[in-house]
Amino acid sequence: MWFLGILASISATEVLIGLVVFCLLFIVLRKRTSQGSPRIPGPRGYPLIGNMLEVGKNVHLSLTRMRETYGDVMMIRIGTMPVLVLSGYETIKEALVRHSEDFKGRPDIYIFRHVSDGQSMAFSTDSGPVWFARRKLAQNALKTFASSPSLTSFSTCLLEDHVAKEAHHLKAKLLEVMLAKNRLDPYLYLVVAVANVVLAMCFGKRYDYDDEELVNIVTNSEQFVESTGSGNPSTFIPLLRYLPNSAIKKFKSYNQQFTCFLQKNVKEHYETFRKDHIRDITDSLIEESQKQKVDAKMKTQLPAGKIVNLVNDIFGAGFSTVSTGLSWSLMYLITYPEIQKKIREEIDVTIGRERKPRLSDRSLLPYTEAFILEVFRHSTFVPFALPHCTTRDTVFKGYFVPKDLCVFINQWQVNHDE
């Protein structure tokens, strides 16, 4: 096993140091949990590796099994890092909604430092006023170019325009591939289509389905999701960061490649930017950045160099989840052809085949909408949300939870229960 080889390469001095550090962490944590609150339940761990043996590779399955013994609020250790695991719909809702201020932080996780050179809003440990201001700017820009009036009379908003156009290109590409190969794996084309919708909003452009640069980025995006979603051993055992690690190397390479791709597009926007013609999200952010330079009273919350980081966050937030959601939808339709038939019949009877369904048709297609909502409810896009972190000492479900504690949200378990 991988950890036995690692332990065999560690000297006796390093083991002794590790044991001392582990004992000190245990003493400190025990003192902090003895303030009139019961100790958070969880399995005992081993020095240096914590509960990594019990957790194994399929983290979501292991933690779901542990939940049966320890409950919805559980403490484990992955390596030397203590982790609070929250399971159950009501428990997760209470943490992220009713106690949102307590659990809104991000932990200082090693792998996150390589996303946008450590300047990503989504992965940053910062949750202060400047972070909030930049987040609001990004949200406003996204909202503006999603809900703005359509350029045509057929769509209700600009986002629907982009989706409708890309759906036309996707349909043509799938037919082309099917006729040429007499078989079809739609996943790659589906992912490129979603990326093109986000790129249209961010940069006002789309790429061909055979574009080598874009295809390379979207096909390697799984490395990013796997590393940030379930973590990497070197995140939790600092010693491993100094050993050869192909996963970390690939993760760094992917982030550099993706950042270069975005920087190239942002640079083009700076070169062609016009105040009287704001074309997309990137133009909107450039305009905001220039306003702050002119107005001395405004805090400089968006330097020019930060724009690519905001675009990175917007692209990442819209790309992966939507691609996964569409993939689940296709899987369910293929698995249950009777549902596919009912959806087709509802669209044919209500709208006909003369035009494509529109967002304004939503109320006319109750069965189709019910299917989409059921996919969201029943499927799991990623087993875990991005790790959270407590921003202050708090009491949750009767347990004392210290500040800066890493928190895993077991999303897979919620859907599995249902």
Solvent accessible surface area in square Angstrom, and as a share of the most:
residue,aa,sasa,rsa
1,M,159,0.71
2,W,119,0.42
3,F,20,0.08
4,L,100,0.50
5,G,49,0.47
6,I,33,0.17
7,L,64,0.32
8,A,89,0.69
9,S,80,0.51
10,I,24,0.12
11,S,57,0.37
12,A,88,0.68
13,T,87,0.51
14,E,74,0.33
15,V,53,0.30
16,L,111,0.55
17,I,100,0.51
18,G,10,0.10
19,L,66,0.33
20,V,77,0.44
21,V,66,0.38
22,F,30,0.13
23,C,70,0.42
24,L,103,0.51
25,L,71,0.35
26,F,69,0.29
27,I,87,0.44
28,V,83,0.48
29,L,27,0.13
30,R,154,0.56
31,K,142,0.60
32,R,78,0.29
33,T,14,0.08
34,S,80,0.51
35,Q,117,0.52
36,G,85,0.81
37,S,24,0.15
38,P,79,0.50
39,R,134,0.49
40,I,5,0.02
41,P,36,0.23
42,G,12,0.11
43,P,22,0.14
44,R,204,0.74
45,G,29,0.28
46,Y,117,0.44
47,P,57,0.36
48,L,30,0.15
49,I,15,0.08
50,G,0,0.00
51,N,1,0.01
52,M,26,0.12
53,L,75,0.37
54,E,69,0.31
55,V,7,0.04
56,G,43,0.41
57,K,193,0.82
58,N,82,0.42
59,V,16,0.09
60,H,37,0.17
61,L,61,0.30
62,S,8,0.05
63,L,0,0.00
64,T,19,0.11
65,R,148,0.54
66,M,22,0.10
67,R,57,0.21
68,E,152,0.68
69,T,102,0.59
70,Y,66,0.25
71,G,30,0.29
72,D,44,0.23
73,V,11,0.06
74,M,1,0.00
75,M,14,0.06
76,I,2,0.01
77,R,28,0.10
78,I,11,0.06
79,G,0,0.00
80,T,30,0.17
81,M,41,0.18
82,P,34,0.21
83,V,0,0.00
84,L,0,0.00
85,V,1,0.00
86,L,0,0.00
87,S,1,0.01
88,G,5,0.05
89,Y,125,0.47
90,E,101,0.45
91,T,6,0.03
92,I,19,0.10
93,K,78,0.33
94,E,35,0.16
95,A,0,0.00
96,L,59,0.29
97,V,95,0.54
98,R,146,0.53
99,H,51,0.23
100,S,45,0.29
101,E,91,0.41
102,D,10,0.05
103,F,1,0.00
104,K,83,0.35
105,G,5,0.05
106,R,50,0.18
107,P,7,0.04
108,D,87,0.45
109,I,5,0.03
110,Y,31,0.12
111,I,2,0.01
112,F,9,0.04
113,R,111,0.41
114,H,46,0.21
115,V,4,0.02
116,S,3,0.02
117,D,114,0.59
118,G,35,0.33
119,Q,87,0.39
120,S,2,0.01
121,M,24,0.11
122,A,38,0.30
123,F,22,0.09
124,S,26,0.17
125,T,74,0.43
126,D,72,0.38
127,S,32,0.20
128,G,25,0.24
129,P,114,0.71
130,V,64,0.37
131,W,43,0.15
132,F,111,0.46
133,A,19,0.14
134,R,47,0.17
135,R,90,0.33
136,K,110,0.46
137,L,34,0.17
138,A,6,0.05
139,Q,88,0.39
140,N,75,0.38
141,A,4,0.03
142,L,71,0.35
143,K,142,0.60
144,T,71,0.42
145,F,21,0.09
146,A,20,0.16
147,S,69,0.44
148,S,27,0.18
149,P,113,0.71
150,S,22,0.14
151,L,148,0.74
152,T,57,0.33
153,S,106,0.68
154,F,133,0.55
155,S,18,0.12
156,T,72,0.42
157,C,19,0.11
158,L,23,0.11
159,L,60,0.30
160,E,23,0.10
161,D,6,0.03
162,H,37,0.16
163,V,72,0.42
164,A,45,0.35
165,K,110,0.47
166,E,10,0.04
167,A,41,0.32
168,H,107,0.48
169,H,70,0.31
170,L,27,0.13
171,K,119,0.51
172,A,55,0.42
173,K,24,0.10
174,L,41,0.20
175,L,98,0.49
176,E,99,0.44
177,V,14,0.08
178,M,84,0.38
179,L,154,0.77
180,A,83,0.65
181,K,112,0.48
182,N,126,0.65
183,R,160,0.59
184,L,68,0.34
185,D,99,0.51
186,P,36,0.22
187,Y,96,0.36
188,L,54,0.27
189,Y,27,0.10
190,L,15,0.07
191,V,4,0.02
192,V,0,0.00
193,A,8,0.06
194,V,9,0.05
195,A,0,0.00
196,N,2,0.01
197,V,22,0.12
198,V,14,0.08
199,L,0,0.00
200,A,15,0.11
201,M,15,0.07
202,C,0,0.00
203,F,7,0.03
204,G,51,0.49
205,K,69,0.29
206,R,87,0.32
207,Y,25,0.09
208,D,86,0.45
209,Y,10,0.04
210,D,99,0.51
211,D,43,0.22
212,E,149,0.67
213,E,64,0.29
214,L,0,0.00
215,V,32,0.18
216,N,65,0.33
217,I,1,0.00
218,V,5,0.03
219,T,67,0.39
220,N,43,0.22
221,S,14,0.09
222,E,92,0.41
223,Q,60,0.27
224,F,44,0.18
225,V,45,0.26
226,E,112,0.50
227,S,14,0.09
228,T,7,0.04
229,G,16,0.15
230,S,55,0.35
231,G,24,0.24
232,N,12,0.06
233,P,49,0.31
234,S,0,0.00
235,T,2,0.01
236,F,8,0.03
237,I,16,0.08
238,P,60,0.38
239,L,60,0.30
240,L,10,0.05
241,R,72,0.26
242,Y,181,0.69
243,L,69,0.35
244,P,137,0.86
245,N,43,0.22
246,S,78,0.51
247,A,46,0.36
248,I,11,0.06
249,K,145,0.62
250,K,113,0.48
251,F,1,0.00
252,K,68,0.29
253,S,63,0.41
254,Y,15,0.06
255,N,9,0.04
256,Q,116,0.52
257,Q,54,0.24
258,F,17,0.07
259,T,17,0.10
260,C,81,0.49
261,F,2,0.01
262,L,0,0.00
263,Q,87,0.38
264,K,91,0.38
265,N,1,0.00
266,V,11,0.07
267,K,131,0.56
268,E,74,0.33
269,H,14,0.06
270,Y,81,0.31
271,E,121,0.54
272,T,78,0.45
273,F,34,0.14
274,R,134,0.49
275,K,148,0.63
276,D,117,0.61
277,H,92,0.41
278,I,51,0.26
279,R,86,0.31
280,D,2,0.01
281,I,0,0.00
282,T,0,0.00
283,D,0,0.00
284,S,26,0.17
285,L,2,0.01
286,I,0,0.00
287,E,51,0.23
288,E,36,0.16
289,S,3,0.02
290,Q,60,0.27
291,K,106,0.45
292,Q,7,0.03
293,K,144,0.61
294,V,128,0.73
295,D,56,0.29
296,A,102,0.79
297,K,193,0.82
298,M,75,0.34
299,K,146,0.62
300,T,91,0.53
301,Q,43,0.19
302,L,1,0.01
303,P,48,0.30
304,A,39,0.31
305,G,57,0.55
306,K,45,0.19
307,I,0,0.00
308,V,17,0.10
309,N,15,0.07
310,L,3,0.01
311,V,0,0.00
312,N,14,0.07
313,D,19,0.10
314,I,13,0.07
315,F,2,0.01
316,G,36,0.34
317,A,75,0.58
318,G,24,0.23
319,F,12,0.05
320,S,31,0.20
321,T,64,0.37
322,V,72,0.41
323,S,5,0.03
324,T,38,0.22
325,G,5,0.05
326,L,74,0.37
327,S,30,0.19
328,W,70,0.24
329,S,23,0.15
330,L,62,0.31
331,M,88,0.39
332,Y,27,0.10
333,L,35,0.18
334,I,124,0.63
335,T,80,0.47
336,Y,95,0.36
337,P,81,0.51
338,E,94,0.42
339,I,45,0.23
340,Q,83,0.37
341,K,132,0.56
342,K,105,0.45
343,I,20,0.10
344,R,109,0.40
345,E,84,0.38
346,E,30,0.14
347,I,24,0.12
348,D,38,0.20
349,V,132,0.76
350,T,57,0.33
351,I,22,0.11
352,G,16,0.15
353,R,180,0.66
354,E,159,0.71
355,R,87,0.32
356,K,100,0.42
357,P,66,0.42
358,R,76,0.28
359,L,101,0.50
360,S,71,0.46
361,D,7,0.04
362,R,141,0.51
363,S,96,0.62
364,L,96,0.48
365,L,12,0.06
366,P,88,0.55
367,Y,79,0.30
368,T,21,0.12
369,E,46,0.21
370,A,56,0.43
371,F,24,0.10
372,I,78,0.40
373,L,97,0.48
374,E,81,0.37
375,V,3,0.02
376,F,109,0.46
377,R,94,0.34
378,H,88,0.39
379,S,4,0.03
380,T,22,0.13
381,F,61,0.25
382,V,41,0.23
383,P,52,0.33
384,F,9,0.04
385,A,21,0.17
386,L,42,0.21
387,P,6,0.04
388,H,29,0.13
389,C,10,0.06
390,T,1,0.00
391,T,38,0.22
392,R,125,0.46
393,D,75,0.39
394,T,18,0.11
395,V,85,0.49
396,F,1,0.00
397,K,96,0.41
398,G,43,0.41
399,Y,46,0.18
400,F,15,0.06
401,V,0,0.00
402,P,4,0.03
403,K,99,0.42
404,D,100,0.52
405,L,7,0.03
406,C,4,0.03
407,V,0,0.00
408,F,8,0.03
409,I,2,0.01
410,N,0,0.00
411,Q,58,0.26
412,W,55,0.19
413,Q,0,0.00
414,V,21,0.12
415,N,26,0.14
416,H,112,0.50
417,D,84,0.43
418,E,104,0.47
